[in-house]
Amino acid sequence: MSIEFDQSVIETVRRAGTRALDWLIPSDDCRFELTDIVLSAHPSPTSESQEWMLSVRVATNNRALVLGQFADLSPDGFRGFHDNYVIGFVHSAVLAEHGLELGRLVQLQLDVHESPSARPSDAYRYLPLSEALARGALTDASPLARRMRRYELAHLLVAGYAVSGPSPGMIDAIEEFCRDHAGVTVIDAFSGTGSLARVALVAGAARVSCVDQSVGHEAHGTLADFPGRSEFLSADAFDASFEWPEADLIVADPFYDHTYLVTRNLLPRWRGSVSTVIVNLGPSSAMAWQERNTCAIREAGFSVETRDAFGEAIAWCTVR
Ligand SMILES: C[S@@+](CC[C@H](N)C(=O)[O-])C[C@H]1O[C@@H](n2cnc3c(N)ncnc32)[C@H](O)[C@@H]1O
């Protein structure tokens, strides 16, 4: 269903999209031009409401590509619609579609610093949900805010322009798995503050181990009310000498540019010790990217079912 939107919304999106393209680094065979923006609504697979979808079409040298879709929008979300989402989305989608060839893309950070002309750092940081709502970066009715409230998750992870976590699709998948398999042990790989681990515990997991290379995530208090059932391990997940704890389920929510490293390098290592891995493969519309990852998953000895959730492809990998 296509919907008529207020012209100012369209302008915001266009401005944001165009500005995002200014930050892409063109080469002889790759130039970018924003050609089309589509806002639409779809019935939600998980509730009676509709999910709102934004598609951004960008032409690269006459070949029109739908680079991806972002669905964490809601009807009243447009009031506080924030162009950072578009930029983060465009950025992530291009990165995913073109892989590391465009790894020189500059990540920007507009939503919390006030100077769009300043080149922001690549660093990611945590933004309290309350602040994101107050700034209009997210609305109460959005699928992500609703899920964060349900699980009492306090922090968004913001990387460059993009909201990088928690992923609403991952939340739904973990909720479903842990409800169906009460008492499982879970590793939250690339855990950040442990938001997904918290979802697992609330939904019925017995115990979680969070693995992230950054230190001090426990200080955010995400798992403070589960003493004795959670641990934080500070480690580089790609370090071959790291000994992964025992678990029934591993949930992996890496940055998009790490996805292939996970499916190619980590899944073969995990195969011997877990039965199921749920991994966020990134933007579901990046078809070549998804194909490459699902091939790697199969080669690692797993069968895979991929579900599209809020514009991301969530892969359920089961040991064959
Ligand atoms: C997409 S975020 C995860 C978001 C998190 N699941 C959430 O819900 O907030 C990716 C995480 O990967 C971590 N990370 C990046 N490189 C890593 C590595 N080599 N080993 C372990 N963690 C890493 C980052 O510190 C970051 O917390």
PDBQT file of the ligand as one rigid body, heavy atoms in Angstrom, charges set to zero:
ROOT
HETATM    1  C1  LIG A 401      25.644  -4.456  16.534  1.00  0.00    +0.000 C 
HETATM    2  S1  LIG A 401      26.473  -4.243  18.055  1.00  0.00    +0.000 S 
HETATM    3  C2  LIG A 401      25.643  -5.337  19.127  1.00  0.00    +0.000 C 
HETATM    4  C3  LIG A 401      24.392  -4.767  19.687  1.00  0.00    +0.000 C 
HETATM    5  C4  LIG A 401      23.848  -5.530  20.845  1.00  0.00    +0.000 C 
HETATM    6  N1  LIG A 401      23.486  -6.880  20.476  1.00  0.00    +0.000 N 
HETATM    7  C5  LIG A 401      22.630  -4.793  21.394  1.00  0.00    +0.000 C 
HETATM    8  O1  LIG A 401      21.547  -5.356  21.359  1.00  0.00    +0.000 OA
HETATM    9  O2  LIG A 401      22.784  -3.666  21.849  1.00  0.00    +0.000 OA
HETATM   10  C6  LIG A 401      28.008  -5.029  17.805  1.00  0.00    +0.000 C 
HETATM   11  C7  LIG A 401      28.869  -5.226  19.050  1.00  0.00    +0.000 C 
HETATM   12  O3  LIG A 401      30.033  -5.955  18.617  1.00  0.00    +0.000 OA
HETATM   13  C8  LIG A 401      31.102  -5.601  19.454  1.00  0.00    +0.000 C 
HETATM   14  N2  LIG A 401      32.319  -6.012  18.750  1.00  0.00    +0.000 N 
HETATM   15  C9  LIG A 401      32.864  -5.455  17.655  1.00  0.00    +0.000 A 
HETATM   16  N3  LIG A 401      33.943  -6.153  17.270  1.00  0.00    +0.000 NA
HETATM   17  C10 LIG A 401      34.051  -7.201  18.131  1.00  0.00    +0.000 A 
HETATM   18  C11 LIG A 401      34.948  -8.300  18.259  1.00  0.00    +0.000 A 
HETATM   19  N4  LIG A 401      35.965  -8.464  17.396  1.00  0.00    +0.000 N 
HETATM   20  N5  LIG A 401      34.762  -9.175  19.264  1.00  0.00    +0.000 NA
HETATM   21  C12 LIG A 401      33.754  -9.026  20.149  1.00  0.00    +0.000 A 
HETATM   22  N6  LIG A 401      32.864  -8.012  20.080  1.00  0.00    +0.000 NA
HETATM   23  C13 LIG A 401      33.010  -7.113  19.086  1.00  0.00    +0.000 A 
HETATM   24  C14 LIG A 401      30.934  -4.121  19.677  1.00  0.00    +0.000 C 
HETATM   25  O4  LIG A 401      31.604  -3.727  20.860  1.00  0.00    +0.000 OA
HETATM   26  C15 LIG A 401      29.402  -3.994  19.753  1.00  0.00    +0.000 C 
HETATM   27  O5  LIG A 401      28.980  -4.009  21.087  1.00  0.00    +0.000 OA
ENDROOT
TORSDOF 0
